[in-house]
């Protein structure tokens, strides 16, 4: 009989419902000189990764790739010098390299029957509620259509990622935005250690981190802040974001061929456990918000909401407060009791205009096509 243990089981990537994979520049783009020109794409590695992605899709997992590499690819094309680049040159390199990066993923995933999409975002797109809803709706639609989104920081206009090299944090934000249950950071290290193993020969790797304590943060190096630059600090920042959203996160050395297969076969890594279910974490976040308005609904809408349906404009009889798209609102039963809280997909003025109307009438009322749902069930807590 196996010994009893209170230690949680490690997450299994083969059981991921929704998987986000972060890929660093060094894995995609060769920095060496010799047989290959520096700045060239590591095609054999990318081909192997595409096989892993196809295998995950075949198991029924949704997959999103958050990929660096545009600046490294563009630098080579523009023949820019080695070393740090001025901001304008970094942005120019990103503009040139992003085309090649997206094309590479398309070429290697297409033979597996996988359609790809390029999604360029900034951290602000996931932090501002209105832009967050836009990003989430786009990604959810792509995933529902079986597409693998290739997400990258919009380096041609944003400066944060260029200055701080922080696609780890972006990947965690994306994972929380789409309610992913697993995030894998493919890195140049095989996990999280008690110290820097290159400097401390006694440093040991964690297989599992159940809670990110101040002691764990201290092991990452300097004090963790939003302006930490690279290395393990940004990975722990990413882990804090991911696990708070109910998403487990792994750090592993990604240069091996078919790294996701290696991970499922027990390759060295560190898992950070998510705090509960992603959907439950999202519901807690919505429930903790202070409503900026109220929507009173009719008896039919009450029944529909209790059956797990979304709120349609037709079920709304009164609107109060001043709120924007993406702001939290309280949903009231005819008695005035709070029935639910949720994120509005229309402004207060738009909601007043469309309340009581069918969804197919929204375009005529607002003068432009709109969403059929006023508060989606995924953005609502009863």
Secondary structure, DSSP 4 states (H G I P E B T S, - for coil): -PPP--SPPPP-GGG-SEEEEEE-HHHHB----SSS-TT-B-HHHHHHHHHHHHHHHHTT-EEEEEE--HHHHHHHHHTPPSS---HHHHHHHHHHHHHHHHHHHHHHHHTTT--EEEEEE-HHHHHSHHHHHHHHHHHHHHHHTT-EEEEEE-TTT--HHHHH--HHHHHHHHHHHTT-SEEEEEESSSS-BSS-TTT-TT--B-SEESS--HHHHHHTSSPP-TT--SHHHHHHHHHHHHHHTT-EEEEEE--STTHHHHHHTT-SEEEE--SS-HHHHHHHHHHTSPPSEEEEE-HHHHHHHHTTPPEEGGGEEEEEE---TT-EEEEE-TTS-EEEEEE-SS-HHHHHHHTTS-GGGHHHHHSS---SEEE-GGGEE-
